[in-house]
C-alpha cells in the first residue's frame, strides 16, 4: 500500500491533467448530485468548505444552499492546529485567510451538535469512505467534535482509490459523492 504523502503526490499529478474549465464542468456534475441528495434537501444547517481551484467547486453551491434558507457554515483557520466555524453570508463576507483560502467573516458558530451535514474536501477517498486530507489534520480534528453530523466527502471520480492508509485519528465519511459515480 502506498503511503499518504505518495498518494497526495499522485492526486496532485492527476489534478494537473485537467484544465480549470474541465474541473469546473466535472464539479457541476458532482454538485448537482449533492443537491439532489435527500440528506441535503432535509438539512437545516450545513458545514461546507469554500473550494480551492483543484477541488470540486463549491462557490455557487454555498449561495444556492444559503438562498434556500439553510444555515451555511464555513471554516476559518485560527492557528497551526485549529479552525472555527462562521456563518456564510455571501461572497462579500469572505476574506483571504490561512493558506490563501477564502474564509467567512460572519457570526461565530459553536453549536456543533446542530450541524446536520458536513461536506468535506479531500485529496482522495477509498471504497470504505476513508478520507485522505492535505496532511495538516484540520478536518479530522474538527470533525471529531461533531460525532452526530452526517459527513459527505465530495470529490472527482479520479480521486477515488480502492484502499487508503488510515489510522485512528482519521475521520471516516458516511458517504462519498463524486461527479460520475
C-alpha positions as a Markdown table, in Angstrom:
| # | Residue | x | y | z |
|---|---|---|---|---|
| 1 | Unk | 0.0 | 0.0 | 0.0 |
| 2 | Unk | 1.3 | 3.5 | -0.9 |
| 3 | Unk | 1.9 | 5.9 | 2.0 |
| 4 | Unk | -0.1 | 9.1 | 2.5 |
| 5 | Unk | 2.4 | 11.5 | 1.1 |
| 6 | Unk | 3.0 | 9.5 | -2.0 |
| 7 | Unk | -0.8 | 9.3 | -2.6 |
| 8 | Unk | -1.0 | 13.1 | -2.2 |
| 9 | Unk | 1.6 | 13.5 | -4.9 |
| 10 | Unk | -0.3 | 11.1 | -7.2 |
| 11 | Unk | -3.5 | 13.0 | -6.7 |
| 12 | Unk | -1.8 | 16.4 | -7.4 |
| 13 | Unk | -0.5 | 14.9 | -10.6 |
| 14 | Unk | -4.0 | 13.6 | -11.6 |
| 15 | Unk | -5.5 | 17.0 | -10.9 |
| 16 | Unk | -2.9 | 18.7 | -13.1 |
| 17 | Unk | -4.1 | 16.6 | -16.1 |
| 18 | Unk | -7.3 | 18.7 | -16.2 |
| 19 | Unk | -7.8 | 22.3 | -17.1 |
| 20 | Unk | -9.6 | 24.6 | -14.7 |
| 21 | Unk | -12.5 | 24.6 | -17.2 |
| 22 | Unk | -12.7 | 20.8 | -17.2 |
| 23 | Unk | -12.6 | 20.7 | -13.4 |
| 24 | Unk | -15.4 | 23.2 | -13.4 |
| 25 | Unk | -17.5 | 21.0 | -15.7 |
| 26 | Unk | -16.9 | 17.9 | -13.6 |
| 27 | Unk | -17.7 | 20.0 | -10.5 |
| 28 | Unk | -21.1 | 20.8 | -11.8 |
| 29 | Unk | -22.0 | 17.1 | -12.1 |
| 30 | Unk | -20.8 | 16.4 | -8.5 |
| 31 | Unk | -22.7 | 19.4 | -7.1 |
| 32 | Unk | -25.9 | 18.5 | -9.0 |
| 33 | Unk | -25.7 | 15.0 | -7.4 |
| 34 | Unk | -25.1 | 16.5 | -4.0 |
| 35 | Unk | -28.1 | 19.0 | -4.3 |
| 36 | Unk | -30.5 | 16.2 | -5.2 |
| 37 | Unk | -29.5 | 14.1 | -2.1 |
| 38 | Unk | -32.3 | 13.7 | 0.4 |
| 39 | Unk | -29.9 | 14.5 | 3.3 |
| 40 | Unk | -29.0 | 17.9 | 1.8 |
| 41 | Unk | -32.7 | 18.6 | 0.9 |
| 42 | Unk | -33.7 | 17.9 | 4.6 |
| 43 | Unk | -30.7 | 19.6 | 6.3 |
| 44 | Unk | -31.2 | 22.9 | 8.1 |
| 45 | Unk | -27.5 | 23.5 | 9.0 |
| 46 | Unk | -24.7 | 22.6 | 6.6 |
| 47 | Unk | -20.9 | 22.9 | 7.1 |
| 48 | Unk | -19.2 | 23.3 | 3.8 |
| 49 | Unk | -15.8 | 24.3 | 2.5 |
| 50 | Unk | -15.1 | 27.1 | 0.1 |
| 51 | Unk | -13.2 | 25.3 | -2.6 |
| 52 | Unk | -9.6 | 25.8 | -3.8 |
| 53 | Unk | -9.1 | 25.7 | -7.6 |
| 54 | Unk | -8.2 | 22.0 | -7.6 |
| 55 | Unk | -11.2 | 20.9 | -5.6 |
| 56 | Unk | -14.9 | 20.3 | -6.5 |
| 57 | Unk | -16.1 | 23.9 | -6.9 |
| 58 | Unk | -18.5 | 24.8 | -4.0 |
| 59 | Unk | -18.7 | 28.6 | -4.6 |
| 60 | Unk | -22.1 | 28.6 | -6.3 |
| 61 | Unk | -23.2 | 25.7 | -4.1 |
| 62 | Unk | -22.8 | 27.8 | -0.9 |
| 63 | Unk | -25.0 | 30.5 | -2.4 |
| 64 | Unk | -27.7 | 28.0 | -3.5 |
| 65 | Unk | -27.8 | 26.5 | -0.1 |
| 66 | Unk | -28.0 | 29.8 | 1.7 |
| 67 | Unk | -30.6 | 31.2 | -0.7 |
| 68 | Unk | -32.7 | 28.1 | 0.0 |
| 69 | Unk | -32.9 | 29.2 | 3.7 |
| 70 | Unk | -30.3 | 26.8 | 5.1 |
| 71 | Unk | -27.7 | 28.0 | 7.6 |
| 72 | Unk | -24.4 | 27.6 | 5.8 |
| 73 | Unk | -21.2 | 27.4 | 7.9 |
| 74 | Unk | -17.6 | 27.5 | 6.7 |
| 75 | Unk | -14.3 | 27.0 | 8.5 |
| 76 | Unk | -11.7 | 29.6 | 9.3 |
| 77 | Unk | -8.2 | 28.6 | 10.4 |
| 78 | Unk | -7.3 | 30.1 | 13.8 |
| 79 | Unk | -3.9 | 28.6 | 14.3 |
| 80 | Unk | -1.5 | 25.8 | 13.4 |
| 81 | Unk | -4.0 | 23.1 | 14.5 |
| 82 | Unk | -7.4 | 24.7 | 14.9 |
| 83 | Unk | -10.3 | 26.1 | 13.0 |
| 84 | Unk | -13.6 | 27.5 | 13.9 |
| 85 | Unk | -16.9 | 27.9 | 12.1 |
| 86 | Unk | -18.5 | 31.1 | 10.9 |
| 87 | Unk | -21.8 | 31.8 | 9.1 |
| 88 | Unk | -21.5 | 32.2 | 5.4 |
| 89 | Unk | -23.2 | 35.5 | 4.5 |
| 90 | Unk | -22.4 | 35.7 | 0.8 |
| 91 | Unk | -19.2 | 36.1 | -1.2 |
| 92 | Unk | -18.9 | 39.7 | 0.0 |
| 93 | Unk | -18.3 | 38.4 | 3.6 |
| 94 | Unk | -15.3 | 36.3 | 2.6 |
| 95 | Unk | -11.7 | 37.3 | 3.2 |
| 96 | Unk | -8.4 | 35.6 | 2.3 |
| 97 | Unk | -7.2 | 33.6 | 5.3 |
| 98 | Unk | -4.7 | 30.9 | 6.1 |
| 99 | Unk | -3.1 | 29.1 | 3.1 |
| 100 | Unk | -4.8 | 31.6 | 0.7 |
| 101 | Unk | -8.2 | 30.1 | 1.4 |
| 102 | Unk | -11.2 | 32.3 | 1.4 |
| 103 | Unk | -12.8 | 32.3 | 4.8 |
| 104 | Unk | -16.1 | 33.7 | 6.2 |
| 105 | Unk | -16.3 | 36.7 | 8.4 |
| 106 | Unk | -19.9 | 36.1 | 9.6 |
| 107 | Unk | -21.0 | 35.3 | 13.1 |
| 108 | Unk | -19.1 | 32.6 | 15.0 |
| 109 | Unk | -21.0 | 29.3 | 15.3 |
| 110 | Unk | -20.3 | 26.9 | 18.1 |
| 111 | Unk | -23.4 | 24.7 | 18.3 |
| 112 | Unk | -21.8 | 21.8 | 16.6 |
| 113 | Unk | -24.5 | 19.3 | 17.7 |
| 114 | Unk | -26.9 | 21.3 | 15.5 |
| 115 | Unk | -25.0 | 20.7 | 12.3 |
| 116 | Unk | -26.9 | 18.2 | 10.1 |
| 117 | Unk | -24.3 | 17.7 | 7.4 |
| 118 | Unk | -20.6 | 18.4 | 6.8 |
| 119 | Unk | -19.5 | 18.5 | 3.2 |
| 120 | Unk | -15.8 | 17.7 | 3.2 |
| 121 | Unk | -13.0 | 18.0 | 0.7 |
| 122 | Unk | -10.2 | 15.5 | 0.4 |
| 123 | Unk | -7.2 | 14.6 | -1.7 |
| 124 | Unk | -8.6 | 11.0 | -2.0 |
| 125 | Unk | -11.3 | 8.7 | -0.7 |
| 126 | Unk | -11.5 | 5.0 | -0.7 |
| 127 | Unk | -14.1 | 2.3 | -1.0 |
| 128 | Unk | -14.7 | 2.3 | 2.8 |
| 129 | Unk | -15.2 | 6.1 | 2.9 |
| 130 | Unk | -11.8 | 6.8 | 4.4 |
| 131 | Unk | -10.5 | 10.2 | 3.6 |
| 132 | Unk | -7.0 | 11.5 | 2.8 |
| 133 | Unk | -6.6 | 15.2 | 3.5 |
| 134 | Unk | -3.8 | 17.6 | 2.7 |
| 135 | Unk | -1.8 | 16.5 | 5.7 |
| 136 | Unk | -2.3 | 19.1 | 8.4 |
| 137 | Unk | -5.2 | 17.2 | 10.2 |
| 138 | Unk | -7.5 | 20.3 | 10.4 |
| 139 | Unk | -10.7 | 18.5 | 9.2 |
| 140 | Unk | -10.0 | 15.3 | 11.2 |
| 141 | Unk | -9.6 | 17.2 | 14.5 |
| 142 | Unk | -12.6 | 19.4 | 13.7 |
| 143 | Unk | -14.9 | 16.6 | 12.6 |
| 144 | Unk | -14.1 | 14.7 | 15.8 |
| 145 | Unk | -16.1 | 17.4 | 17.6 |
| 146 | Unk | -19.2 | 16.5 | 15.5 |
| 147 | Unk | -19.8 | 12.8 | 16.0 |
| 148 | Unk | -23.5 | 13.1 | 15.2 |
| 149 | Unk | -23.1 | 15.1 | 12.0 |
| 150 | Unk | -23.6 | 13.2 | 8.7 |
| 151 | Unk | -20.3 | 13.6 | 6.8 |
| 152 | Unk | -20.2 | 13.6 | 3.0 |
| 153 | Unk | -16.9 | 13.6 | 1.1 |
| 154 | Unk | -17.1 | 15.5 | -2.2 |
| 155 | Unk | -14.6 | 14.7 | -4.9 |
| 156 | Unk | -13.9 | 13.9 | -8.6 |
| 157 | Unk | -14.0 | 10.3 | -9.7 |
| 158 | Unk | -10.3 | 10.2 | -10.3 |
| 159 | Unk | -9.8 | 10.9 | -6.5 |
| 160 | Unk | -11.3 | 7.5 | -5.6 |
| 161 | Unk | -8.9 | 4.7 | -4.8 |
| 162 | Unk | -9.5 | 1.2 | -3.6 |
| 163 | Unk | -7.8 | 1.5 | -0.2 |
| 164 | Unk | -6.2 | 4.3 | 1.8 |
| 165 | Unk | -3.8 | 4.0 | 4.7 |
| 166 | Unk | -5.9 | 5.2 | 7.6 |
| 167 | Unk | -5.2 | 5.5 | 11.3 |
| 168 | Unk | -7.3 | 6.0 | 14.5 |
| 169 | Unk | -7.2 | 9.8 | 14.0 |
| 170 | Unk | -8.7 | 9.8 | 10.5 |
| 171 | Unk | -12.4 | 10.5 | 10.5 |
| 172 | Unk | -14.4 | 8.4 | 8.1 |
| 173 | Unk | -17.1 | 9.8 | 5.9 |
| 174 | Unk | -20.6 | 8.5 | 6.0 |
| 175 | Unk | -20.7 | 8.8 | 2.2 |
| 176 | Unk | -18.7 | 10.0 | -0.7 |
| 177 | Unk | -20.2 | 11.8 | -3.7 |
| 178 | Unk | -18.3 | 12.1 | -7.0 |
| 179 | Unk | -19.0 | 13.6 | -10.4 |
| 180 | Unk | -20.0 | 10.4 | -12.2 |
| 181 | Unk | -20.4 | 7.6 | -9.7 |
